[in-house]
Amino acid sequence: MKVINEINQPKSNIDINNLIRMQEIADIYQTTKQMKKSKKYHEIIVKICDSTTKNEKILILKIDSLNYLNKSYKSLEATKELLNLNPYNLEALINIINYLNKKY
């Protein structure tokens, strides 16, 4: 998973840096084969992302966690939201390509 550039932090009650750290912890758990802990962190990330104002960085974190949780449909819904904010967002376009590669 990608670490998101921390410039232009969103204006919300959620600190994007904390979400990024949570994703890093989830990645460490995945690397060390502690899948239940990794899954739990990704579920928390999605829940937090759902409860805050949407912006590109929040949606990218949500998409990454949904993909980890194998929730492709929800990931594509978040991708659509991301493309509505920025139709040129590379992460969104890559997510669509990855989905199509898995499906076909």
Secondary structure, 3 states (H helix, E strand, C coil): CCCCCCCCCCCCCCCHHHHHHHHHHHHHHHHCCCHHHHHHHHHHHHHHHHCCCCCHHHHHHHHHHHHHCCCHHHHHHHHHHHHHHCCCCHHHHHHHHHHHHHHC
